[in-house]
Amino acid sequence: MMNRMHASRVARAAFLAAVTIIVVATPAAATTVIADAKYQWYYWLAPILMLSFIGLVLQMCGGYIKKVLLPKYRGKRVDE
C-alpha cells in the first residue's frame, strides 16, 4: 500500500512539474521574433542542445533501469 501511495505522489509531482513548465513557457511561444542576423546563432546551437538533452535523459533512464530496476527484479539487494 505504501508503494502505491509513493508512486501516486511521484506521478502527481511529475505532472505538476510538466504543467508548470508548459504554463511558464507559453508566453515565450506567443511572441514572434524576426529572424535577423543577431538571432541566427540559434539555428546551429538548438539541435546540439536538443540532442544533448535527449541523450542525458536517455542515460539517466538507462542508469536507473540498470542500477535499480534490474537488481530489484533479479532478486539482488537494493539499498533504499
Secondary structure, DSSP 8 states (H G I E B T S, - for coil): -HHHHHHHHHHHHHHHHHHHHHHHHHHHHHS-----GGGTHHHHHHHHHHHHHHHHHHHHHHHHIIIIIHHHHHT-----
